[in-house]
Structures are given as C-alpha cells and as structure tokens.
Amino acid sequence: MEGQYPWASIMKASVVLLFLLCTFYYVKGGKKFKVDVKRTKVYGPGLEPDKIVYPVRYFFIELYNAKGNRIEKSVGKSFTVQVEGETTQGTNCRVWTQILDRYDGSYIVRYRTYQTCRKLLTIHVLYNSQHVAESPYKISGPVYSEDCYCPIGDISSWQELVSCPTSYEQINYDLKNFSEVDFEPVLKEAAKRFNQAGSRSFCNYVIKDNKVYRKCYGQHVGFKMFMDNILHSMLRKMYLPDVEFIINLGDWPLVDPKVKPLIPVFSWCGSEDTADIIMPTYDITEATLEMMGRVTLDLLSVQSNNDIPWHEKKSQAFWRGRDSRRERLDLITLAREHKHLINASLTNFFFFKDEEDTYGPKEKHVSFFKFFDFKYQINIDGTVAAYRLPYLLGGSGVVLKQDSPYYEFFYHDLEPYVHYIPFKRDLSDLIEKIEWAASNDDKVRVIAENGRQYVQENLMPKNIYCYHAALFQEWSQRLKSDVVVREGMEFVPIKENEKRFGDCQCHLLNRHDEL
Ligand SMILES: *[C@@H]1O[C@H](CO)[C@@H](O)[C@H](O)[C@H]1NC(C)=O
C-alpha cells in the first residue's frame, strides 16, 4: 500500500510536520505572544494630565494576548507613543516622551511638558502603528507644566483627586507622641539642644498663606534646597495648611526619646533608638522632581535600562560604594575570600583613608544600571540607611539587606524573604545567604519580582507626593499654636520662568486669585 501511494505518506508527513511547526510557532512566537492591542492594558496618572500635575507624567502598558493572558516578555521597540497638543499661541507644545521597557511585557511611558498645552492634547499609544487599548486618549482641559503655580484646592481635595491614602502607619507611629503641639517652646528647646556651637544643621519652616518662609541654624544648610523644592512643587498644586516645623538637614536622626520634652523634628532617616518624624529622603524626592531633567537615576528609569534576563545574569553578589561604614570594609575582605560569590569594591575613601592600602585600591564607578548584570544586590548601611535601597529594589536583581536599626519612610512595609533577603549586621551569615540564594533560584526570582512590584506600587512620583501630603495634613491638625512668620525668617519665593508662568493663566480658573 505504502509503495503504491507514496504521495499519501508524504502528505501525512507534511501534515504532521505542519502541525508541529504550528505548535512550535504558537508556543514560541505565535499566538501566545501575539499582542492583542485591545486587551492590552494602559493605565496610570499620566493619562489624566489635565487633572493631575506631576513634573513628569507617567503611565503603564501591560501586554495581553487574545486569550486575555499576560505576555511576560519584551516586544522590543514595537511601541510608539506620541503626545501632542497646542499652546495658546497655536504652536505645538513641547513634550519630551520616553518609553521604558521593563523587559517583562510591561512598559512605563513618561513625558515632561515644557509648556502649558491649553488646547486639546492627544496621547497616541501605538503598537506597530495600531492603536492600543483606548488610544488615542483625548484630553480636553489645559495641561499645565510643573512650573505653573496653579493650586487646585486644599490638601484634602488634592489627596482625593489623586486618590492618595490619607493615613500611613509610619506617620501615625511617628506622630503618636505629638497630639497637641505648641511650637514656641519646641523651637526654643530645639535651638538650645541642637544649636550649641552650630553642631547640628536644621531649619525652621513656616508655610503661611501658601508661601514658604524659613530660618536655618548650623553650618551645613545647603540641603535646605531639597526641602524648598518639594514644598514649592506642592504649593504649585494645592493650598497647604498653615504649618510650622523643624527639618533636620543632617544624616543622623536627632531626637533622643529619653530626653523630655520630646521635640518634633522631621528627618530623612529614622532609627530604632530615636524619635524623629520621617519624610521621604531628599534623594528619592529630588529624583521625583528632577526626573527627565538633572537626574538620570530615578525610580522609573531604574526599572528599565538593563536588558539582561534573569537566567543570563551572573549568579554573584555585587556591591560598589564608598567607605562610610566599617562593615563596608569587611565586605571587601569577604569578597576577597569568596571571589566566586561576591564582586565588591570601594569607589572612594574618606572615612577610613588610612586603610586605603588594605582595602583599596579604589575602583572607578560602575553605572548603577550595570549593577543588574548581577543577580544579588548587597545593601549595607552608609552613615545611616543606604538611600540606594529603593533603587536596588526597583532594579531587576534581588536585594540582600543588612539588618539595621536605620530606616526610611517605607522600610516597615518590607518583609524579609518577601521583598528582600536579610543578613546579619556583622555580615557573619552573608556567604550562607548568597549560597542559599544560588541554590533557590526560583524562590529568589520571586523575591526579586516582589521588590520591583513594591516599588512600582509604592514609590512612584504619586506616592512621594501622597506621603508628603498626608504628613503635612496630619501635622497641621496637631499643631495648636498660631502659625506666624517669625522674626528673622526669610521668604523663599517660587522661582518661575516668567514666560512660562505667563503661559499658565490658571488664575483665570481659580477661585482664590493668588496672582
Ligand atoms: C566585577 O564586576 C565588574 C563590573 O561588571 C567587572 O568589570 C569585573 O571584571 C568583575 N571582577 C571580577 C573579579 O570578576
């Protein structure tokens, strides 16, 4: 039979082959990974730029196939996004757009507007020139740039608009000792305690009628600029309640809980044996305000910019940094003893200069994005908490975090073995933990992914503003004394580019005419 009908077996073989090819295609590059432009999700605050102003607007794209399943791989540069609109003068408004590939089938789109776009703004999200989800997004209201002074209402109406949480556990904890604050004695006590011979650097701020005033104490007060920047950015968007507070400009938290009366001091870093009120660090805040500007490493960019997939990353721990704590030197010793597990070097000597011969030579900087060529990212305290932790979590590696009494505003949300792998303060179990990670790759990969997810859900620009807003709101309710501009305070005006300021014209829409 076979001999008589050779075509039949050839046909049969072809059918089988075709079937196999189709299955292969389906699994490898076919339907499973075929992007369904209508099911693909596009969401985030950047799609409502007329409602909410951020220095950089951002939204997310998540790929789905026709069956409604997530596609978890990059489709390269198949997306394009155009944001276009008109100024009052009828010219195109200048918008800079970026698409950040997270290399897992999701993308972050962000754009900075350099002018107010008064007439219809359109956001086109295209996949191989097909519109995705509800694209094109047509925004009819004016889209103000970050420079505009256009407060929309009081803090709570802004919180509602942005759907911010109004309460945070960390804030409740930090403020638990301050239910009714009379600021006059607080200030006197602070000046007495912290300002002996200018030993500490801090500023006393007053927000009154949506204007900023301050007086600083101590020798190193340059960091006041970070506080000015976030306050200005907030009062461009909302009317802050009249408040007065003290911000510590130094690294270390200041407030000894055993010394009474307890002084309320805002700080960027907390510790278990102090009682400061914690705000997002100047670093994360500045990266929020200056992204797509002076700052290149921020919580959005760190999620992109390294396309090495997990299984191709080196199964080693990586670390670079300066010598700001003894354990950092100890890490160098460990790395030398376990070259196959740890790649660590100091990039600068300052605190232990006399030990440079032993722990040097210092190595040149490695771009932060390159850190994620390695799977395991070591986080060791510097003088206080290492402010790189949010970036390490947001990147594509897994974090090994040194046990530490120091924390930033969000650390208490994090759980060991969920968001990071802990190791002892004296590094005595670090090698063991790296070896554990190396032999539990699947678990570790989930921890890495949870860390990233945490960042995407909790440390985005929106979240940084929300935390500040909740803190000022809570604080204002506990402040019982009248807020007055004190003698010797300096008015800190919002620096506006006059021309752009004129562009805004939002005063025409406002109930309070602040111009
Ligand atoms: C450590 O990592 C850096 C940066 O990736 C690399 O240039 C260097 O060769 C590594 N060192 C060792 C000993 O593998």
The ligand as an SDF file (V2000), in Angstrom:
LIG
                    3D

 14 14  0  0  0  0  0  0  0  0999 V2000
   33.4730   42.6990   38.8740 C   0  0  0  0  0  0  0  0  0  0  0  0
   32.4890   43.3910   38.1260 O   0  0  0  0  0  0  0  0  0  0  0  0
   32.9850   44.3630   37.2350 C   0  0  0  0  0  0  0  0  0  0  0  0
   31.8060   45.1090   36.6520 C   0  0  0  0  0  0  0  0  0  0  0  0
   30.9170   44.2410   35.9950 O   0  0  0  0  0  0  0  0  0  0  0  0
   33.8620   43.6740   36.1840 C   0  0  0  0  0  0  0  0  0  0  0  0
   34.3970   44.6360   35.3030 O   0  0  0  0  0  0  0  0  0  0  0  0
   34.9820   42.9100   36.8790 C   0  0  0  0  0  0  0  0  0  0  0  0
   35.7230   42.1820   35.9230 O   0  0  0  0  0  0  0  0  0  0  0  0
   34.4240   41.9630   37.9330 C   0  0  0  0  0  0  0  0  0  0  0  0
   35.5100   41.3910   38.6930 N   0  0  0  0  0  0  0  0  0  0  0  0
   35.7250   40.0960   38.7680 C   0  0  0  0  0  0  0  0  0  0  0  0
   36.8940   39.6680   39.5800 C   0  0  0  0  0  0  0  0  0  0  0  0
   35.0110   39.2770   38.2110 O   0  0  0  0  0  0  0  0  0  0  0  0
  1  2  1  0
  1 10  1  0
  2  3  1  0
  3  4  1  0
  3  6  1  0
  4  5  1  0
  6  7  1  0
  6  8  1  0
  8  9  1  0
  8 10  1  0
 10 11  1  0
 11 12  1  0
 12 13  1  0
 12 14  2  0
M  END
$$$$
